[in-house]
Amino acid sequence: MATDYSLVGKRVRVHLYTREGHLLGAIEGRVADVSPGVTVGQDAAGRDIKKDLVYVLDIVPGRGPDGEEVPYTNSAGTEGEGWFAVQDVTVIEGDGPPLFAN
């Protein structure tokens, strides 16, 4: 698959799910980079699982139960940015292409 840099700079909504597939919520930010075919794990048979990813910056902080801003923190501990599967992303600004990969 060719890298689709047309997503760079677009405002997006990322839908967050548990490992079991339950929707946790959504965050919004701006795509800074794309990376197709990244190995993200292995299935039960030991085969690589690959996904197309986007790097999202400027993630808007959420609100805690008391209304206080809570910044998004990725698994490495960095606030306001992270890698996400293209299949979980929707362009919310601009005329971007459909983002559901086959």
Buried (B, 14 or more C-beta within 10 A) or exposed (E): EEEBEBBBEBBBBBBEEEEEEEEEEBBBBBBBBBEBEEEEEEEEEEEEEEBBBBBBEEBBEBEEEEEEEEEBEBEEEEEBBBBBBBEBBBBEEEEBEEBEEE
